[in-house]
Amino acid sequence: MTKESLKNLIDVAAGRVPADTLIKNCKIVNVFSGEITEGNIALTDGMIAGIGDYEAKNVVDAEGAYAAPGFIDSHIHIESSYLSPEELGKLLVPHGGTTIIADPHEIVNVCGFTGLSYMIDAAKNTKLDVKYMLPSCVPATVFENSGAVIDAEKMKEFIDNEAILGIGEFMDFPGVIGALDGDLDKLMLSKETGKPVDGHAPGVSGKALNAYSSTRIVADHECASIEDMQNKIACGMYVMLREGSACKDLQRLIKGVTSYNARRCILCSDDRQPKTILKEGHLDNHLRMCVAEGLDPIEVLRMATINACECFGIKDRGAIAPGYRADIVLFDNLKDFNVGKVWVEGELCADNGKYLPEIKKHSIDAVKGSVHLADFSKEKLKMKLKNNKVNVIEILPGGVVTKKATAVVDVDKDGNFIRNPEIDIVKVSVAERHHALGNVANGFLAGYGIKHGAIAVTIAHDSHNIIAVGASDDDMEFAIKALAEQEGGIVLVKDGKVIESMPMPIAGLMSDQSGEWVDEKLSAIHKLAHEELGVNESVEPVMTLTFMSLAVIPEIKLTDMGLFDVTKFEFIELEAE
């Protein structure tokens, strides 16, 4: 803010100069006092000048609607929407989203800081204010090959960038708890710059939680139980109530919110696909769910606004009060939260579900061509098992946590897996795609249900190698090769033919098309995956698959280096003991 703009703000607030815009006849939610007052909101230069009777150049009649601060998603991965920042902004703003705190570690895992630079530049083309967290764990673990390795020294190159709010989710929680040197160097960047660190600590409790939270990591979105939530709040952390397309914890954790701890609770999506946004909404849906469970609407609105600001040290927004940024949402009532008009920094950007600004897009040339396979063939899909009792990744409903199971499978004389159509166990494979190293690891997946063909994707959290699952090696090989030819994305194959695909030229993670186009493509992919390939109806066929290599989420996962036991943090053999 300049001295001149400060003077103008004061003059408008004092009534000496007309406001730019007056939003009149509102029921204004005050997140500080907990009150709702009827009145008018005066805006100037993107700021709120005051509440009261003012002259203005432009007057908007809210017609008795509720006015609240713009909603803030405390943790989201843009890449998980499969959309560019510009297209995601187009979907979120009409639902009241004015700020997101985004961790771009997906694209940084593929493209390094070239990917981060693209995300920062692309975000300038949307009215949604994107606050980026500098990825802290690239790769997430040393147990997989990623497209980049970002250590503390490399992080110094970006930590002072004005687009960087803080340090992204610290997924290497064993490294923090063990006080490993490289992790300490990254945490010291926070101490030196005063920027916050986001957390990721599934199942961490007791002295281990004391060790993790002693670093002053501010928040966690991986609470599996109310007890876990309460323990983290007691250690001074904020807890994110997460409701995404794949990870859904909000319904369970709501029951742990009380009048005593609500100010330490914030809302996040983590992942949010176009289908979910178009059908259910964004944080407006979180608000509806919370109120339906009996939480106080004002408290819930605090979770979506001022609580997030206090957690991450964002001091210019989160409230409707003089001197705050003019991010304002109008909605009908405190139950349904149907959003009408949305102002971002004083500009009307959405009205009754329509995003108003013209969409311009940043060039994607720097992040194209990200698939690099080395002499891949179906020979690399052979397992050559020593015995037929094997470790299995078992899919659990409602999230991305898996169970470590064992099973007896059929094998041929060379120890190669023979799928039994009567048993829901299939082959899953991960192929390294960043440096043409030639790594291919194979495992077993239960609960997915595929009976015909194969599915292959270049979205495989967090290092985003190729992950494929199928009923035959022939179709898996075809799918992986077809995926490489289209430079990443999603491919469905049956009987040696591609039956559906969605190219994702942005790092193999995001489409360059609209949210509506992606939604239509994903709907077709889901329909064919269930109807033609036989994937279980209870399984989201794409997103479920993309988390089967995430080696920081219990209990067992598959990376390009092999089968990994997350509870022991070590590789294990395919053969069970």
N, C-alpha and C positions, 0 to 999 in steps of 0.2 A: 504494500500500500504506500502510495506517495503522500506527501504532506497535503497536496492539493485535493486528493481524493478523500483524505481524512477530514479536511475542512468541509468538503461537500457533504459527507456523511453526517457530520455534526449539525450542519445547517439544515439538512432535511429533517433530521431527528428533532431539532428544535422548532420546526415548522416555518423556518425563514425562507426555505426554497422548496418548490414542489418536488414530490417524489417522481421517479420514473414510472412506477406502477403502484397502484393501490388495489389490493385484494380485499374486497369488502364483504361484510355479512358472513364471517367465518365463525366456526366454533374452534377456537385456537387451543391446541393441546400444549400445556406448559410442562415440559419434562423435568423442570427444576422443582416447581411447587406441587406438581401433581394435579393442578386445577385445569378446568376447561372454562375458558371465558369467551364470550361473544364479542367480536370486534373486527377491526380492519388491520391489515399488515402493509406497511409502506416499504417499498424497495427502491434502492438507488445504487447504481454502479455494481450490481450483483450482490449487494449486501442488504440485510434487513436494517432499516433506519429506526423503526419504531412500531408500536402497537397503539392505535388510536385513530382519531379523526385527522386526516391529512388531505391536502390538495395533491393531485397527481396528473401527469400528462396522459396516463392510460389507466382506466378503471376497469377492473374485472369483478363482476358480481359472483361470489361463491354460492349464493342462494342457500345459505345455511349449512353448507358442507363442513365437515371437520377438516382442519388444517394441522398437519404434523410436519416435523422435520423430514427431509428426504431420507429414505431407508438406506442403511449401510450394511452390505454383506461383508462380514468380518473375515471370511476366508473362502476363496473360490479359485479354481483353476480354469481360466478362460479356455484353454485347449480342450478340456473335457466336454465343452459344449460342442466341439467340432466346428466352431465358428471363429472367424476373425474378430478382433476386438470391435471393429466397426459394426459388424452384424450382431454381435451380442448386445452392444449398447442399444441398438434399435429394438431389441426384444425386451430388455430389462427396464428401460426408462418408463415406458407406459405402465409398468406395474409398480411405479414409485421408487425404483432403484435409482439413486443419484450418485452413490459412491460404492465402489467395490474395492476390497483389499485383495489383490490378486497375486498369487505365487506362480510365476511362469517357469517353474522348474521342469515342466514337461518339455517345452521347446528348447530350454537351455541344455537339457540332457541330450538332445539331438544335435543342436546347432551351436552350442556354446553361447558366448556373448553376442554373436551375430543374431541369434534368435531373440535375445533380450532387447537388442537395439531395434529389431523389427517390431516387437510388441510395444515398446515405448512410442515409436513413431506412428504406428497404426492407431494407438489409443488417442492420439491428438485429433483424429478424425471423428471422434464420437463425443457427444455431450455428456455421456456417462463419465464421471471422474474416476479414473483408474489409478489407484495407489499401488505401486508394485513393491513386493517384498523381494529382496535379493536372495536367490536360491542358495541354501546353505549346504545342501547335500547332493552334489552332482559328481558322481552318481550317488544314489541313495545309500548304497552300500558298496563295498569292494567285491561283492559276490556276483557282479554282472558287468558286462562291458557296455558303456554308454558312448555317446558321440562326443562327449567332452568330460574333462576333469577340472573342476573349479576348486582350488584350495584357497586358504585365507589370503595368500599373496595376490591371487587373481581377483578375489573379491574386493580388494582395495581399489581396483580400477573403477568400480561402479558405486561403492558404498556412499560416496558424497554426491552422487547424481541427484538432482532435485526430484526426479521421478521415483526415487527409491525411498519408501517410507521406513523400512527396517529390514531385518533379516528373516527369511522365510522359514517355514516349519522345520524344526531341527529333528529330522527323522532318525538320525543315528543316536537314539537315546542310550544304547549301551556305551557308546563312546563318550557321551556327556557324563554318565554315571561313573564310568571308569576313569574320568579325567584324562582322556587321551590327548596327546600334545596337539595334534592337528585340530581337534574340536575346540580345545582351549583357545587356539589362535583365532578361530572364527568367532567365538564368544567374546573375545577381547575387542573385536571390532565394534561390537555393541557398546561395550564399556567406554571405548575411546570416543565414539561418535554420539553417544546418548540415544541411539536408535533402538527400538524394541526388537525382541526376538520372538517369533511365533513358535509354538510347540507342537509336538507329536509324540505322545507317550502312552501307547496302548498297554494296559495291564500293569503299569508301573505303580508301585505302592510302597508303603513302609519307608525304610531308610533310603531305598533307591529313589523314591519320590522326593524325599527331603533333599537328596543330592541333586536331582534334576531341577527342582524348583529353586534351590539355593542360588542358581545362576541368574535368577530373576527373568527366566523365560515367562512371557506374560500370559499365555493362553494355551488351551488344548482342545482339539475337536475329536478326540478318540476315546471318549468315556463310554465304556461298555455297560456300566451300571450306575445306579443312583449313588451307591457307596463310593464308587470311583469318582463320580462328580463331586460329592461332598468332601472327599479327601483332598482333591485338587484345589477346591475353593478354600479349604482350611489352610492350605499351604500358600495362599495368596494369589493363586492363578485365576484367571477368568476361564469359564467353561463355555464352549460354543455348542449351542443346540443345533445340531446338523440335520438338515432335511434336503437330500439331493435326489438325483435320479437313481443312484445305486446305493448310497449309504443313507440310511434313514434311522436316526437316533432320537429325533425330537420327541416323538410320541412317548417313548420310554422315559426320557430324561425330564420331561415336563413335570412328572410326578415328584421330582426332587426339588423343584423350585418353590421357595418359601418367601415370605415378606422379608426375611432376614438375609437371604442370599441372592435375591433377584438382581441386585445391582452388580453382581459378579457374573451374570449370565448374558450372553450375546448370541446373535443368530447368524448362521452361515449356511451356505449350500455345499461347499466343497466341489461338487460336480453338479451341473444342471444342464440337461440336454434340451434342445428346442422343443421336443414333444412335451416334456414336462412343463416348460415355461408357457407354451401356447395353450395347454390344457388346464394347468393348475395355477400358473403364475410364478412369482418369485418370492420375495419376502412377504408380500401380501398374503400368500398362502400360509407361511409360517405363523403370521399373526392370527389368521383365522383358526388354525389348529390350536394355538395356545389358548385363545379365548374360549374355544369350544371345550377345552379341558378345565375351564374354571379360573384361569389366571386373570388378574385385573388388567383391563385393556391399557391403562396408562403404564403399568409396569412392563407390559409386553412391548409397547411402543418405545420405552426406554431401552429395552434390549436391542431394538432395531436401529437405534439412533445414538443417544448420548453415551450409553454404556460402551459402545464400540469405540467412540472417540476417546473416552477416558482410558480404555484399555491400551490403545495404540498411540496415545499422545497427540491426537488430531484436535487442535484447539479452536479451529475457525468455524466449526459446523456442529450439527447434532441437536440444535435447539432453535425454536422460534423466539428470538430475543434480539434486542438492539445490538448491532455490531457483529452478528453472526452471518455467515454466508447464506444467501437466499436460495437454499435448496428446500423446496416446499411441496408437499403432496396434499391434494384435496381428495377426500373419499367420503362415502355416503354415511357410514355408521361404524360403531365400534364392535361390530360382530362380523360383518361380511367384508369390510375394508375394500369395497369396490372402488378402484382408483379412477378419478376423473382427470383433472389437470395436474401437470407436474412442471414445476420450475426448477431449472438447474442454474445456479449462479445468477438468478434473476431473470433468466430467459425462459419463456414458455416453450417447453420441449416436447410435451405430449398432451393429448387431449382425447379423453374417452377411448383409450386403447391405441391411438395412432401416434407414431413417432413423427414429429413435425420437421426437423431439420433435413436438409439434403444430405445424402450419404456419399461421401468421397472416400476412396480407398487408397491405402499406401501400396506401393509396388511389393510383390512377393518374390521377386527374382532372387533375392539373397538367401531365401530359405526353401527354394525348390531343389529337386534332385537329391533327395536325402536317403535313397535306398541303394545300398552297395553290398551285393551278395557275392560270395566267392565260391565258384564251382559247386553250386548246390545241385544235388540230385536225390532221388528217393533212397539211395544207398545210405545216406546220412540219417534216414528215419528208422533204420533197422536198430533193434535193441540188443540182440544177442544176450539174453538173460541167462544167468547161471542156474537159477531155479524159478519156479513159477509162483512162489509166494512173494508178492510185491507190495511196496509202499504206494499209497494212492492219495491223490489230492481230492478230498470230498467237498463238494460245494454245499454250503449251508445257506438256508433261505434268509433273505432280508438284508444282506450286507456283503462284504468282501472278505470276511474271515472264513477260513477253510479249516477242515478237520483232517488231521493226519490219521488215515485209516490203512488197513491192510486187506488184501484180497488174494485169492488164488485165481490165476488166469490161464488160459490155454496158450501153449507155445508150440512151434514146430520143432523139428529135429535140430535146428540151428539156434534155438532159443529165441526166435522172433515171435512177437505177439500175434495171436490170432483172435480177432474180435468175436465174442460170442453174442449174437443178436439178442439173446435172452437176458443178458446181464448189462446193466448200464455203466459200463466201464469202457472208455475209448482212449486212444493215444492223443497226447497233446505234445506239441513241439515248439521250441523257441529257437529261432535262427538269428544270429548276430547280423545287423544290417548297416552298421556305421562305418567300419573300417575294413570290410571285406576280410575278416579274420577266418571265416569258414566255420565258426563254432555253431553246432547244432546240438541241443540237448533234448532228450525225450523223456516223457513221464506218462503217468496214467491219471485220468480225470473221471471221477464218478459224480453222478447227479446232473450232468449236462444234458444227456439224453439223445445226442445226435445219432441217427440211424442210417443216414445216407449222405454221401458227398463230404464236403469239407468247408470250413470257414477259416479265412486267414486275415489278419489285421496287422497294421504297423503301429497300432496303439497298444502298448504293453507296459503298464506303469512299473517303474518310473523311467527306466532306460529306453523304453520304446523300441525294442527289437521286434522282429516279426514273431507273432504267436499264432499257431494254427492248431485246429482240432479237426478230426475227421474219422470217418468210418473205414477209410482205406488209404494206404500209402499213395496210391496212384492219384487220387483226388487231392490229397494233401500237397503232393508235389506240384500238381497243376495249379492249385490255388496260390501257393507261395510264389511260383514263377509269374503267374498273372498279376499278382500284387506288385512285384518288382517292375513289371512292364508299365503299370499305370502310375508309378512313382508314389505308391503308398495309398493307404486308406483301408477299405473293407472289400473283400471279395467272397462271394458264395459260389461254390462249384458243385455240380452234380453230374455224374457220368461223363467226366472229362470236358464239361462245358461250363462257362461262367453263366450263372442264371441271374445274378444281380451283383452290382458293385457300386461303390461310392469313392471316387478319387478324392484324395486329400493332399493336394500339392503343397500346402504350407507345412513343411517339415514332416510330411506323412501323418500329421495330427489333426489338421484343420482343413475344411473345405474353403474355397474362395467364393462360394455361392451364398444365397440368402438363407436365413433361418427357416423359412417356409420350404425352400427346396430341400434342405437337409432333412427336415422333418418328414417330407414325403418320401425321400430316399430311405431313411431309417425305417419308416413304417413298412415300406415294401420289403426291406431286408428282414425285418422282424417276422413279417407274415410268411415269407418264403422259408426262413430258418425253421419256423414251427411247422408249417404245412408240408413243405417239400423235403426238408432235411430231418425233421422229427425231433428237433430240440424241445426239451420239456417246456410246457406252457408256463410253468411257474418260474422259468429262468429267462432273464433278459439276455438274449443271445450274444450281443456285442459287448456291452459294458461288463458283464460278468466275466467274459473271456479276457478282457483287457486287464483285469486285476489278478489273474492267476500267476503272474510273474513278480508281483510286488513283494519283495523279500523283507519288508518291515512290518507286514501284517500277518499275524499268526493264522494257522499253525505251520502250514507247509506250502511252499511255492516252487515254481520252476523258472530258473533263469537260463541264459545261454551257456552258463558254466555247469549247470546240473541241478539236481533236486535238492532243495534247501529247507532245512528244519528251522523255522523262525524262532521257536521256543528255545532251541539250543544254540542258535546262531552258528550253524555249521552245515556243510553238505552231508548228505546221506546217500547210500546206495539205493538203486531202484529195487533191488532185492531186499525183502524184509527179513529180519532175524527170526 
